[in-house]
């Protein structure tokens, strides 16, 4: 992943401006920004700051995503994250259980109902959680379930045949290095695309978990 040259000066300026923030989202955005600039020392410094903060007053999928992001941070620091992942999994499962009975018959409707949005978010969270816990078969199953409630036209085109971490998980489960490498390449291509078209703003934290999944996938590939 490469930050375009024209984005580096404003990114560094923004990171400098928010250096002293105590907001957990801003701190995570700084961690992501420095990560994409290749400064792992600064990345880790900001990860340590946000994982140590008190948990925000969230619930449901939102709290699940926050706990998951903190788990990713701990994994990148080489720390234990099972407790956070178990808590986030329970939250995602609870939200999914509430949403499933209310799903519309037509999942390709133009405006997703609240239960459909909740179910999609929960399935995505469960897929990523399984990956982070190295539960490869479960990760693949959750990916397939998640894709079943999203019409193709809403998916990033390369993800219609499978999500990046799904390929990595499938490769780990079947000892297929080509699938693992394919998944890593897809994940990094997606993040580069998000940077290039402006969706990924590296001073914001939205893609921190995606970055973490890509980094963890690269570590897996390096050990093959």
C-alpha positions as protocol buffer text, in pm:
chain_id: "A"
residue {
  index: 1
  type: UNK
  ca { x: 0 y: 0 z: 0 }
}
residue {
  index: 2
  type: UNK
  ca { x: 135 y: 338 z: -100 }
}
residue {
  index: 3
  type: UNK
  ca { x: 20 y: 683 z: 1 }
}
residue {
  index: 4
  type: UNK
  ca { x: 17 y: 907 z: -311 }
}
residue {
  index: 5
  type: UNK
  ca { x: 286 y: 1174 z: -297 }
}
residue {
  index: 6
  type: UNK
  ca { x: 32 y: 1456 z: -306 }
}
residue {
  index: 7
  type: UNK
  ca { x: -140 y: 1318 z: 6 }
}
residue {
  index: 8
  type: UNK
  ca { x: 169 y: 1283 z: 223 }
}
residue {
  index: 9
  type: UNK
  ca { x: 213 y: 1653 z: 322 }
}
residue {
  index: 10
  type: UNK
  ca { x: -150 y: 1710 z: 427 }
}
residue {
  index: 11
  type: UNK
  ca { x: -152 y: 1372 z: 604 }
}
residue {
  index: 12
  type: UNK
  ca { x: 157 y: 1460 z: 805 }
}
residue {
  index: 13
  type: UNK
  ca { x: 7 y: 1800 z: 885 }
}
residue {
  index: 14
  type: UNK
  ca { x: -319 y: 1644 z: 1000 }
}
residue {
  index: 15
  type: UNK
  ca { x: -139 y: 1384 z: 1211 }
}
residue {
  index: 16
  type: UNK
  ca { x: 66 y: 1658 z: 1374 }
}
residue {
  index: 17
  type: UNK
  ca { x: -247 y: 1862 z: 1447 }
}
residue {
  index: 18
  type: UNK
  ca { x: -418 y: 1569 z: 1621 }
}
residue {
  index: 19
  type: UNK
  ca { x: -106 y: 1448 z: 1803 }
}
residue {
  index: 20
  type: UNK
  ca { x: -239 y: 1538 z: 2149 }
}
residue {
  index: 21
  type: UNK
  ca { x: -598 y: 1422 z: 2104 }
}
residue {
  index: 22
  type: UNK
  ca { x: -749 y: 1190 z: 2365 }
}
residue {
  index: 23
  type: UNK
  ca { x: -1040 y: 1084 z: 2146 }
}
residue {
  index: 24
  type: UNK
  ca { x: -1024 y: 709 z: 2080 }
}
residue {
  index: 25
  type: UNK
  ca { x: -1134 y: 747 z: 1717 }
}
residue {
  index: 26
  type: UNK
  ca { x: -876 y: 1016 z: 1646 }
}
residue {
  index: 27
  type: UNK
  ca { x: -603 y: 812 z: 1813 }
}
residue {
  index: 28
  type: UNK
  ca { x: -693 y: 512 z: 1601 }
}
residue {
  index: 29
  type: UNK
  ca { x: -691 y: 733 z: 1292 }
}
residue {
  index: 30
  type: UNK
  ca { x: -341 y: 849 z: 1384 }
}
residue {
  index: 31
  type: UNK
  ca { x: -231 y: 487 z: 1424 }
}
residue {
  index: 32
  type: UNK
  ca { x: -365 y: 409 z: 1076 }
}
residue {
  index: 33
  type: UNK
  ca { x: -208 y: 719 z: 924 }
}
residue {
  index: 34
  type: UNK
  ca { x: 137 y: 644 z: 1059 }
}
residue {
  index: 35
  type: UNK
  ca { x: 98 y: 278 z: 959 }
}
residue {
  index: 36
  type: UNK
  ca { x: 33 y: 374 z: 598 }
}
residue {
  index: 37
  type: UNK
  ca { x: 333 y: 607 z: 610 }
}
residue {
  index: 38
  type: UNK
  ca { x: 544 y: 310 z: 719 }
}
residue {
  index: 39
  type: UNK
  ca { x: 620 y: 444 z: 1069 }
}
residue {
  index: 40
  type: UNK
  ca { x: 547 y: 141 z: 1287 }
}
residue {
  index: 41
  type: UNK
  ca { x: 695 y: 299 z: 1599 }
}
residue {
  index: 42
  type: UNK
  ca { x: 445 y: 585 z: 1586 }
}
residue {
  index: 43
  type: UNK
  ca { x: 170 y: 342 z: 1482 }
}
residue {
  index: 44
  type: UNK
  ca { x: 228 y: 129 z: 1789 }
}
residue {
  index: 45
  type: UNK
  ca { x: 247 y: 433 z: 2015 }
}
residue {
  index: 46
  type: UNK
  ca { x: -102 y: 544 z: 1910 }
}
residue {
  index: 47
  type: UNK
  ca { x: -238 y: 188 z: 1926 }
}
residue {
  index: 48
  type: UNK
  ca { x: -120 y: 166 z: 2287 }
}
residue {
  index: 49
  type: UNK
  ca { x: -299 y: 491 z: 2364 }
}
residue {
  index: 50
  type: UNK
  ca { x: -639 y: 393 z: 2225 }
}
residue {
  index: 51
  type: UNK
  ca { x: -648 y: 36 z: 2358 }
}
residue {
  index: 52
  type: UNK
  ca { x: -583 y: 167 z: 2708 }
}
residue {
  index: 53
  type: UNK
  ca { x: -868 y: 419 z: 2704 }
}
residue {
  index: 54
  type: UNK
  ca { x: -1197 y: 346 z: 2881 }
}
residue {
  index: 55
  type: UNK
  ca { x: -1453 y: 183 z: 2653 }
}
residue {
  index: 56
  type: UNK
  ca { x: -1701 y: 429 z: 2498 }
}
residue {
  index: 57
  type: UNK
  ca { x: -2072 y: 411 z: 2580 }
}
residue {
  index: 58
  type: UNK
  ca { x: -2178 y: 199 z: 2284 }
}
residue {
  index: 59
  type: UNK
  ca { x: -2387 y: -112 z: 2243 }
}
residue {
  index: 60
  type: UNK
  ca { x: -2473 y: -382 z: 1992 }
}
residue {
  index: 61
  type: UNK
  ca { x: -2278 y: -394 z: 1666 }
}
residue {
  index: 62
  type: UNK
  ca { x: -2114 y: -59 z: 1739 }
}
residue {
  index: 63
  type: UNK
  ca { x: -1961 y: -188 z: 2061 }
}
residue {
  index: 64
  type: UNK
  ca { x: -1872 y: -513 z: 1888 }
}
residue {
  index: 65
  type: UNK
  ca { x: -1680 y: -322 z: 1620 }
}
residue {
  index: 66
  type: UNK
  ca { x: -1503 y: -110 z: 1881 }
}
residue {
  index: 67
  type: UNK
  ca { x: -1392 y: -416 z: 2079 }
}
residue {
  index: 68
  type: UNK
  ca { x: -1280 y: -582 z: 1757 }
}
residue {
  index: 69
  type: UNK
  ca { x: -1072 y: -278 z: 1657 }
}
residue {
  index: 70
  type: UNK
  ca { x: -905 y: -284 z: 1998 }
}
residue {
  index: 71
  type: UNK
  ca { x: -839 y: -656 z: 1955 }
}
residue {
  index: 72
  type: UNK
  ca { x: -671 y: -587 z: 1620 }
}
residue {
  index: 73
  type: UNK
  ca { x: -457 y: -324 z: 1789 }
}
residue {
  index: 74
  type: UNK
  ca { x: -350 y: -569 z: 2058 }
}
residue {
  index: 75
  type: UNK
  ca { x: -267 y: -836 z: 1799 }
}
residue {
  index: 76
  type: UNK
  ca { x: -49 y: -589 z: 1609 }
}
residue {
  index: 77
  type: UNK
  ca { x: 129 y: -517 z: 1938 }
}
residue {
  index: 78
  type: UNK
  ca { x: 178 y: -891 z: 1997 }
}
residue {
  index: 79
  type: UNK
  ca { x: -61 y: -895 z: 2292 }
}
residue {
  index: 80
  type: UNK
  ca { x: -344 y: -1130 z: 2389 }
}
residue {
  index: 81
  type: UNK
  ca { x: -680 y: -1034 z: 2240 }
}
residue {
  index: 82
  type: UNK
  ca { x: -903 y: -1339 z: 2300 }
}
residue {
  index: 83
  type: UNK
  ca { x: -1112 y: -1171 z: 2569 }
}
residue {
  index: 84
  type: UNK
  ca { x: -1200 y: -877 z: 2346 }
}
residue {
  index: 85
  type: UNK
  ca { x: -1276 y: -1108 z: 2052 }
}
residue {
  index: 86
  type: UNK
  ca { x: -1502 y: -1328 z: 2264 }
}
residue {
  index: 87
  type: UNK
  ca { x: -1696 y: -1027 z: 2387 }
}
residue {
  index: 88
  type: UNK
  ca { x: -1735 y: -883 z: 2037 }
}
residue {
  index: 89
  type: UNK
  ca { x: -1845 y: -1221 z: 1901 }
}
residue {
  index: 90
  type: UNK
  ca { x: -2121 y: -1242 z: 2161 }
}
residue {
  index: 91
  type: UNK
  ca { x: -2243 y: -894 z: 2070 }
}
residue {
  index: 92
  type: UNK
  ca { x: -2249 y: -973 z: 1696 }
}
residue {
  index: 93
  type: UNK
  ca { x: -2432 y: -1301 z: 1759 }
}
residue {
  index: 94
  type: UNK
  ca { x: -2693 y: -1127 z: 1972 }
}
residue {
  index: 95
  type: UNK
  ca { x: -2755 y: -861 z: 1707 }
}
residue {
  index: 96
  type: UNK
  ca { x: -2778 y: -1125 z: 1434 }
}
residue {
  index: 97
  type: UNK
  ca { x: -3026 y: -1328 z: 1636 }
}
residue {
  index: 98
  type: UNK
  ca { x: -3247 y: -1022 z: 1676 }
}
residue {
  index: 99
  type: UNK
  ca { x: -3224 y: -926 z: 1308 }
}
residue {
  index: 100
  type: UNK
  ca { x: -3276 y: -1261 z: 1132 }
}
residue {
  index: 101
  type: UNK
  ca { x: -3653 y: -1298 z: 1195 }
}
residue {
  index: 102
  type: UNK
  ca { x: -3709 y: -949 z: 1049 }
}
residue {
  index: 103
  type: UNK
  ca { x: -3513 y: -985 z: 725 }
}
residue {
  index: 104
  type: UNK
  ca { x: -3706 y: -894 z: 408 }
}
residue {
  index: 105
  type: UNK
  ca { x: -3774 y: -1164 z: 151 }
}
residue {
  index: 106
  type: UNK
  ca { x: -3604 y: -952 z: -116 }
}
residue {
  index: 107
  type: UNK
  ca { x: -3251 y: -871 z: -3 }
}
residue {
  index: 108
  type: UNK
  ca { x: -3188 y: -668 z: -321 }
}
residue {
  index: 109
  type: UNK
  ca { x: -3419 y: -385 z: -216 }
}
residue {
  index: 110
  type: UNK
  ca { x: -3287 y: -36 z: -289 }
}
residue {
  index: 111
  type: UNK
  ca { x: -3297 y: 82 z: 72 }
}
residue {
  index: 112
  type: UNK
  ca { x: -3191 y: -177 z: 329 }
}
residue {
  index: 113
  type: UNK
  ca { x: -3419 y: -218 z: 630 }
}
residue {
  index: 114
  type: UNK
  ca { x: -3265 y: -170 z: 973 }
}
residue {
  index: 115
  type: UNK
  ca { x: -3269 y: -547 z: 1047 }
}
residue {
  index: 116
  type: UNK
  ca { x: -3094 y: -615 z: 715 }
}
residue {
  index: 117
  type: UNK
  ca { x: -2825 y: -359 z: 792 }
}
residue {
  index: 118
  type: UNK
  ca { x: -2780 y: -504 z: 1140 }
}
residue {
  index: 119
  type: UNK
  ca { x: -2751 y: -858 z: 1001 }
}
residue {
  index: 120
  type: UNK
  ca { x: -2492 y: -754 z: 740 }
}
residue {
  index: 121
  type: UNK
  ca { x: -2283 y: -574 z: 1000 }
}
residue {
  index: 122
  type: UNK
  ca { x: -2304 y: -868 z: 1240 }
}
residue {
  index: 123
  type: UNK
  ca { x: -2209 y: -1124 z: 974 }
}
residue {
  index: 124
  type: UNK
  ca { x: -1911 y: -913 z: 869 }
}
residue {
  index: 125
  type: UNK
  ca { x: -1802 y: -882 z: 1230 }
}
residue {
  index: 126
  type: UNK
  ca { x: -1833 y: -1257 z: 1288 }
}
residue {
  index: 127
  type: UNK
  ca { x: -1630 y: -1334 z: 975 }
}
residue {
  index: 128
  type: UNK
  ca { x: -1350 y: -1101 z: 1081 }
}
residue {
  index: 129
  type: UNK
  ca { x: -1361 y: -1228 z: 1439 }
}
residue {
  index: 130
  type: UNK
  ca { x: -1322 y: -1587 z: 1323 }
}
residue {
  index: 131
  type: UNK
  ca { x: -1024 y: -1485 z: 1108 }
}
residue {
  index: 132
  type: UNK
  ca { x: -858 y: -1302 z: 1396 }
}
residue {
  index: 133
  type: UNK
  ca { x: -902 y: -1611 z: 1616 }
}
residue {
  index: 134
  type: UNK
  ca { x: -762 y: -1831 z: 1337 }
}
residue {
  index: 135
  type: UNK
  ca { x: -1086 y: -2028 z: 1317 }
}
residue {
  index: 136
  type: UNK
  ca { x: -1045 y: -2075 z: 944 }
}
residue {
  index: 137
  type: UNK
  ca { x: -1343 y: -2295 z: 859 }
}
residue {
  index: 138
  type: UNK
  ca { x: -1577 y: -2076 z: 1062 }
}
residue {
  index: 139
  type: UNK
  ca { x: -1443 y: -1766 z: 886 }
}
residue {
  index: 140
  type: UNK
  ca { x: -1527 y: -1917 z: 547 }
}
residue {
  index: 141
  type: UNK
  ca { x: -1877 y: -2017 z: 664 }
}
residue {
  index: 142
  type: UNK
  ca { x: -1949 y: -1670 z: 800 }
}
residue {
  index: 143
  type: UNK
  ca { x: -1826 y: -1513 z: 476 }
}
residue {
  index: 144
  type: UNK
  ca { x: -2064 y: -1729 z: 272 }
}
residue {
  index: 145
  type: UNK
  ca { x: -2358 y: -1649 z: 503 }
}
residue {
  index: 146
  type: UNK
  ca { x: -2273 y: -1280 z: 489 }
}
residue {
  index: 147
  type: UNK
  ca { x: -2257 y: -1270 z: 111 }
}
residue {
  index: 148
  type: UNK
  ca { x: -2598 y: -1441 z: 91 }
}
residue {
  index: 149
  type: UNK
  ca { x: -2766 y: -1129 z: 231 }
}
residue {
  index: 150
  type: UNK
  ca { x: -2586 y: -877 z: 8 }
}
residue {
  index: 151
  type: UNK
  ca { x: -2679 y: -842 z: -361 }
}
residue {
  index: 152
  type: UNK
  ca { x: -2386 y: -851 z: -601 }
}
residue {
  index: 153
  type: UNK
  ca { x: -2431 y: -492 z: -713 }
}
residue {
  index: 154
  type: UNK
  ca { x: -2348 y: -371 z: -360 }
}
residue {
  index: 155
  type: UNK
  ca { x: -2023 y: -566 z: -344 }
}
residue {
  index: 156
  type: UNK
  ca { x: -1684 y: -441 z: -460 }
}
residue {
  index: 157
  type: UNK
  ca { x: -1657 y: -639 z: -784 }
}
residue {
  index: 158
  type: UNK
  ca { x: -1356 y: -860 z: -690 }
}
residue {
  index: 159
  type: UNK
  ca { x: -1531 y: -957 z: -365 }
}
residue {
  index: 160
  type: UNK
  ca { x: -1824 y: -1118 z: -546 }
}
residue {
  index: 161
  type: UNK
  ca { x: -1632 y: -1444 z: -572 }
}
residue {
  index: 162
  type: UNK
  ca { x: -1499 y: -1421 z: -218 }
}
residue {
  index: 163
  type: UNK
  ca { x: -1363 y: -1179 z: 41 }
}
residue {
  index: 164
  type: UNK
  ca { x: -986 y: -1142 z: 78 }
}
residue {
  index: 165
  type: UNK
  ca { x: -969 y: -1290 z: 428 }
}
residue {
  index: 166
  type: UNK
  ca { x: -1206 y: -1563 z: 314 }
}
residue {
  index: 167
  type: UNK
  ca { x: -946 y: -1675 z: 59 }
}
residue {
  index: 168
  type: UNK
  ca { x: -671 y: -1658 z: 322 }
}
residue {
  index: 169
  type: UNK
  ca { x: -882 y: -1861 z: 565 }
}
residue {
  index: 170
  type: UNK
  ca { x: -977 y: -2115 z: 298 }
}
residue {
  index: 171
  type: UNK
  ca { x: -611 y: -2149 z: 204 }
}
residue {
  index: 172
  type: UNK
  ca { x: -507 y: -2199 z: 566 }
}
residue {
  index: 173
  type: UNK
  ca { x: -782 y: -2455 z: 615 }
}
residue {
  index: 174
  type: UNK
  ca { x: -684 y: -2653 z: 304 }
}
residue {
  index: 175
  type: UNK
  ca { x: -308 y: -2582 z: 307 }
}
residue {
  index: 176
  type: UNK
  ca { x: -334 y: -2401 z: -27 }
}
residue {
  index: 177
  type: UNK
  ca { x: -66 y: -2131 z: -45 }
}
residue {
  index: 178
  type: UNK
  ca { x: -203 y: -1993 z: -372 }
}
residue {
  index: 179
  type: UNK
  ca { x: -535 y: -1907 z: -208 }
}
residue {
  index: 180
  type: UNK
  ca { x: -358 y: -1746 z: 86 }
}
residue {
  index: 181
  type: UNK
  ca { x: -145 y: -1531 z: -142 }
}
residue {
  index: 182
  type: UNK
  ca { x: -448 y: -1443 z: -354 }
}
residue {
  index: 183
  type: UNK
  ca { x: -636 y: -1325 z: -45 }
}
residue {
  index: 184
  type: UNK
  ca { x: -348 y: -1106 z: 67 }
}
residue {
  index: 185
  type: UNK
  ca { x: -310 y: -952 z: -278 }
}
residue {
  index: 186
  type: UNK
  ca { x: -685 y: -883 z: -295 }
}
residue {
  index: 187
  type: UNK
  ca { x: -683 y: -719 z: 50 }
}
residue {
  index: 188
  type: UNK
  ca { x: -393 y: -492 z: -38 }
}
residue {
  index: 189
  type: UNK
  ca { x: -538 y: -408 z: -380 }
}
residue {
  index: 190
  type: UNK
  ca { x: -868 y: -312 z: -214 }
}
residue {
  index: 191
  type: UNK
  ca { x: -695 y: -84 z: 37 }
}
residue {
  index: 192
  type: UNK
  ca { x: -485 y: 75 z: -237 }
}
residue {
  index: 193
  type: UNK
  ca { x: -801 y: 133 z: -440 }
}
residue {
  index: 194
  type: UNK
  ca { x: -967 y: 293 z: -136 }
}
residue {
  index: 195
  type: UNK
  ca { x: -667 y: 522 z: -94 }
}
residue {
  index: 196
  type: UNK
  ca { x: -643 y: 614 z: -461 }
}
residue {
  index: 197
  type: UNK
  ca { x: -1011 y: 706 z: -505 }
}
residue {
  index: 198
  type: UNK
  ca { x: -1024 y: 894 z: -177 }
}
residue {
  index: 199
  type: UNK
  ca { x: -1250 y: 666 z: 27 }
}
residue {
  index: 200
  type: UNK
  ca { x: -971 y: 595 z: 274 }
}
residue {
  index: 201
  type: UNK
  ca { x: -873 y: 907 z: 459 }
}
residue {
  index: 202
  type: UNK
  ca { x: -570 y: 793 z: 660 }
}
residue {
  index: 203
  type: UNK
  ca { x: -630 y: 1044 z: 941 }
}
residue {
  index: 204
  type: UNK
  ca { x: -966 y: 875 z: 1007 }
}
residue {
  index: 205
  type: UNK
  ca { x: -1002 y: 531 z: 1160 }
}
residue {
  index: 206
  type: UNK
  ca { x: -1262 y: 367 z: 936 }
}
residue {
  index: 207
  type: UNK
  ca { x: -1018 y: 130 z: 768 }
}
residue {
  index: 208
  type: UNK
  ca { x: -803 y: 44 z: 1070 }
}
residue {
  index: 209
  type: UNK
  ca { x: -941 y: -309 z: 1098 }
}
residue {
  index: 210
  type: UNK
  ca { x: -898 y: -364 z: 722 }
}
residue {
  index: 211
  type: UNK
  ca { x: -538 y: -250 z: 751 }
}
residue {
  index: 212
  type: UNK
  ca { x: -490 y: -484 z: 1047 }
}
residue {
  index: 213
  type: UNK
  ca { x: -636 y: -780 z: 859 }
}
residue {
  index: 214
  type: UNK
  ca { x: -403 y: -707 z: 568 }
}
residue {
  index: 215
  type: UNK
  ca { x: -102 y: -685 z: 797 }
}
residue {
  index: 216
  type: UNK
  ca { x: -193 y: -1008 z: 976 }
}
residue {
  index: 217
  type: UNK
  ca { x: -240 y: -1179 z: 638 }
}
residue {
  index: 218
  type: UNK
  ca { x: 105 y: -1062 z: 531 }
}
residue {
  index: 219
  type: UNK
  ca { x: 254 y: -1208 z: 849 }
}
residue {
  index: 220
  type: UNK
  ca { x: 83 y: -1539 z: 770 }
}
residue {
  index: 221
  type: UNK
  ca { x: 226 y: -1535 z: 416 }
}
residue {
  index: 222
  type: UNK
  ca { x: 576 y: -1456 z: 547 }
}
residue {
  index: 223
  type: UNK
  ca { x: 569 y: -1773 z: 756 }
}
residue {
  index: 224
  type: UNK
  ca { x: 467 y: -2006 z: 475 }
}
